[in-house]
């Protein structure tokens, strides 16, 4: 029996009673409870047991309560005494019931462990503070509730265990000795920067975990012209600590009329250490690649507390997969960071190994040919600093906004055509470059309140925003015009911005993608999916198919709620006709309403069950738009996508009900129908897409 019962008091978490019992008492206890539940008489003993579990659970999940009890022996003793008093009361009532005795044995053991945990925690805190304060200031070692709560999760909002301690090293040099000390203390290590990751990499899974927060490692050098190993001329570089916010590096580059290529959506909060460990990309990846392509070197602390320096040799100053062989020198040092630990190792990796064919990035490849640090999500060490190349800023930029009004699958090939235009360096793109290409789907456009630039007056199905750069003004203008021409061939319209202010406005909607949250019921999961660009149309169609199915299921759920409502007692608003009874006022309206709902359900269910059927199989009674007449070889799914076939709450349900229940007497009934619609709509799940179209990295948001 896995029913999601909620009898344990003080449980404001997402854990069910079953999960809590198993975590505190074990699987055996849950089996016993289910057996005893069938024998329950008064339930008084069960309530007392759940109170014991509730007290333990709420304290385990609240670091502030833990701090209070750790600092107050009397209060702690009173709590433990109260828990044992309840268990003893259950013992006095059990009447030789052996399963209850076994359950009490498990509960007493859990209370004993709960009590011992306080003393163990106090002792480990003292030992940890004494050990770690040799390597960093005492105020950088934090056990308090606020520090632990703010480091329990990352952007996933996944919460498993609170960390035992949070460390904030002041300098890069402190990290290695802190790692070694944490290993000696038996603590699991979690590296963390801005906490913007969507992989759960910064989420502690063990209550004896130490989070090493690198945000104080925020040193950033001036732009330095260096002749890199294997090159014969100096090139612009910048050196950053792991805690430097990405936007700060971008601004430092811009101040020197240069470009920092790593440009994730989280640039205002993510840190350099995370950019390296996640191999971050962004809209500029279409031209300059991801973090890997732009790294000169990076320094990290390995899981055994040694230093490691990884240096790129023979840098091609571009995308790494464009070269036959990429070479790296891996040097290891002792904890002092100076004494070599063995000989340096040279890694020679074929460039093609860093990308899957047709993909701008392979997010599934964590090994990445054994290259340390990159794309490992902090699993093979803590990034402490890195040096990147910076690119020369082109003199002229044109920002192009493309709005597509046809089907997404018809518009998506424009992405491939645009990128191919620049890959082939054919006229008019011979002297121009594509520096960014971003995509927003229809649902994102709705969420950000996108104002169309077209005069059509309808919201586009898809929008692309592209940056074209060149040192030749005419080349930039001609390439931008050619992009617009390609869009025109795909039922699209294009608009070109020249001034910096106009270009900023074009990119503003892309910067507002977080606004999707206000379009939801405060719940969003963001996943990165990398798709070969030629298959993007199939992927978008697949996502839209999911959206249509979810929408129809939600609408049918609404019909069930309305049918249940009309089958019950309906609320009426009495005024002058108060002398009439409900039956006289309603007549046969409830039956008519339920018959309407039955007819609508039949239509909507047919659409849901027959999305793959040919359009010619659509029954005559379904509301098919006149635009679809005469079309052949089109599926029901196509017709729904094109809005030729609709399942409309407003037209098919709300309006007929308004006619059926017209007049102030029935106003409360219509209001309840609207409330049911709003409540059902809140449970609707949908998927929205925006992507770095240049490298096929699709942000799929559920």
C-alpha positions, 0 to 999 in steps of 0.5 A: 500500500503506497497511498500518499497519506498525510497524518504526520503533523508539522509536515510541510515538505513534499515527503509523504508519510510513507517516505518519512516513516521509511527514512526514520524507522525503515521499510519494516516499520511501514509494513507493520503500520499498514498491517496495524492500520486495518486493526485500528480501533481508536487510533490514539496510539497511532496519533501519538506515534505520528506525533513522535515522528512529526517532532523528529521530522520537523527538527531534521528539516529545520536547521533553525530549530536544530541550532536552538536545541543544540544551544539549549540542553534543558530544552533538548532534554525536555523534547527527548523526554516528551518523545519517550513519554509518548512511546511509553504511553503506547506501550501501556496500551499495546495489550501484548500486541507483538507487531506494536512491540516491534514498532516501538522497538524501532521507534525507541531506537530512532529516538536514541539515534535522534538524541545521540545525533545532537551530541555527535553534531556538537562534537563534529562542529567543534572538531571541524572548526578547530581543524579548518580554522588552521587554513581559513578565518573562523567566520568563513566556516559556517554552521548556522541555519541561514548558511545551510538553508541557502546552500541546500539546493540549486536552480533545480529546487531539489532538496535532499539534505542540508549541508553540515557546514558551508565554507567560504575560502578567501583565496584560491590557495586556501581551497586545497588544504580545506579539501584535505582537511574535509577528507580527514573529517569524513565530510563529502565535498560539494563545490558551489558558485552562483548556484544557478545549475539545473543538474543538481550538482550543488545539491548535498545528498549526505548530511555530513557534507561540506559545501565549498562556496567559491564566490569570494574567489572573485579576482579578475585580471586586466586584459593581458596580451599573451603569446600562447604556447604554439602561437607566434603572435600575442592574443588577448586573454583574461584571468578570472577566479572561480567566483567571478560572475560571468557578466563581470567578465563580459563587461571587462571585455567590452570595456576593452572593445573585446568579446568574452564568448561564454554567454549563458542565460544565467550570465548575471548570476553564474560564476566562472567555475560553473562555466568551466565545469558545465562547459557553458555556451550561450548565444555567442557559441554559434561563432566562438563555441562553448567555454571549452573552445575559449579556455587557455588554462584552468586550475583546480583542486583534485579530490585528493587535495592536490593541485592540477593545472590544465593548459591548452597547447597549440590553441586554434583560437576557434572551435576545438572540433574544427582541428584534427588534434587538440593537445593539453598539458596536465600538471599536478602539484602538491598541496603547496601549489609549487612542488611538482607531483610527478611528471606533466602529462600531455593529452592528445585528443582528436578534435571531433571527439569533443562534439557529436556529429551535427551537434554544437554540444554533447551534454551527455558526454561527461567523460569528454575523452578524459579531459579533467574539469570540463563538463564534469559538473564538479565531480573530478575537482573544484575549479579555482581559476581559469584563463580565457581568450577574448575575441576582437570586436567587429566594427559593425553589427546588425541585429535581425529579428525574424518573425515566422507565421507559418507552421514551426516545421516549415519555419525551422529550416530557416535556422539551418539555411541561415547557419549554412549561409555563413558556414559556406562563406558565400556572398553576401556573407563572405566578409560577415559572421553570425555572432548569435542566433536565438529562438523563441517559440510561441509560448515564450512569446506569449509569456514575455508579452512579445509585441510583434513588429509585423503589421499582421496583428497576430502573434508569430509562431516562432521568432529568431534574433540574430547578430551579424558582424563584420568589419565591412559595413556593406557586408554586414548590411547585405548579409542581414538582408539575405537573412531576411530574404531567407525568412520571407521564403519561409512565411516570415518577415524580417526587421533589421536594427542598426543602432546600439539602442535598437539592437538592444531592444531587439534582444530585450525579449530574449533576455526576458525568458525567465518571465515564463514563470509568471505564465505558470502555476509557480512551477518550472523544470528547465532541461537542456536538450541538444538537437541536430539543427536539421531535426529541430522541426521534428523536435518542435513538432514532437513538443507541440504534439505533447502540448496539444495532448496535455491541453485536450486532457486538461479540457476533458478534465474540466468537462468532468468537473462541470458535469459533476457540478451540474449533477449536484445542487446548483446555487441560485441568486434569489431576488424578485422570484424568490417565491419560486422553488429551485426546480421551477427556476431551473427546469430542465437546464441542468440536463441540457447542460450535461447533454451539452458537456457530453456532446463536447466531450465526444468531440474533444475525445475524438480529436485526442484519440485521432491526432494521427488520422487523416484530415479526411476522416474528421467527422462532419460535426466537428468545427473545422475552419473553412480554410481547411476545406479541400486540403488533402493529405493533412493529419488531424494533428496538422489541422489542430496545429494550424488552428483549423480544428479547435477545442474551444472552451469559450465557444463550445462550452462557455457561450452555450452555458451563458445562453442556457443560464441567462439572467441574474438568477443563474449568475452564481452558476456561471461564476462557479463554472468560471471558477472551475475552469480557472482551477482546472487550468492551473493544473495544466502542464505545458512545454515551452522552448527557447534555444541557442539556435546556432548550436542546437542547445534547446532549453526545454521548459516544463 
